[in-house]
Amino acid sequence: MKHTYTVTGMTCNGCKASVEKALKSVDNVEHVSVDLVASEATVVMKNHISTETFQKALPDKYQISDKKEKNVFQSASMPLEEEKSDLQQLFPLFLIFGYITVAAILLNISPWNGRSFMLDFMGLFYIVFSFFKLLDLKGFPESFRMYDPLAKMIPAYGWIYPFIELTLGILFLMRLQIPLTLFVTLIVLGITTVGVTKTLLDKKSIQCACLGTALKLPMTKATFIENSIMIIMAIIMLLNIYN
């Protein structure tokens, strides 16, 4: 018999391989096929196996459940439901972005200093986002290389990227080597933005690693906008410095 399950917590090909291996280890399982994009696992088994048994075989970061069948009579409403789901998934990103903005404003509101605001915003941005990436330093590189061109060519880049962000954040907040830090920001985020843009144009459904693997976020226009804001700020700052 064949049964399809929903598996959450997968962020990369390494996760896919881990889930396949764990499910195959269960007695009476003949074949396992995992779809990373759809977050599904199709299992061919000799006898019925409970979902609880599969859950025990999986590492704690993955959750398996019976796949819910879609109601064909509700097909007209499905786009709205999917859009709502995407917005719910992106809520942590918007929330963190809002906190960073408010914090940067409060640091420079009296008296108001636009240049200092942008430096603090960029510094806090890097510090916070590097923190989430460092929570799962082992899983982040695999997710990152799915869309970052340089990480695809040089796997080690994915491992050091969180530390690059951390260093840039500290330099911005301490007002050290600002011109150099701005140039590095343009290069680093520029490369990533190229990969994000290609992913969006190809309409691929993959997960964004901007907040590491701790939060499951879809790759959407929000990711492109987030990087673009940082790039625009860096350009404005460089123009002010050299004009």
Secondary structure, DSSP 8 states (H G I E B T S, - for coil): -EEEEEEE---SHHHHHHHHHHHHTSTTEEEEEEETTTTEEEEEESS---HHHHHHHS-TT-EEEE-----GGGGGGHHHHHHHHHHHHHHHHHHHHHHHHHHHHHHHBTTB-HHHHHHHHHHHHHHHHHHHHHTTTTTHHHHHTTT-HHHHH-HHHHHHHHHHHHHHHHHHHHT-SHHHHHHHHHHHHHHHHHHHHHHHHTT---EE-TTTTTS-EE--HHHHHHHHHHHHHHHHHHHHHH-
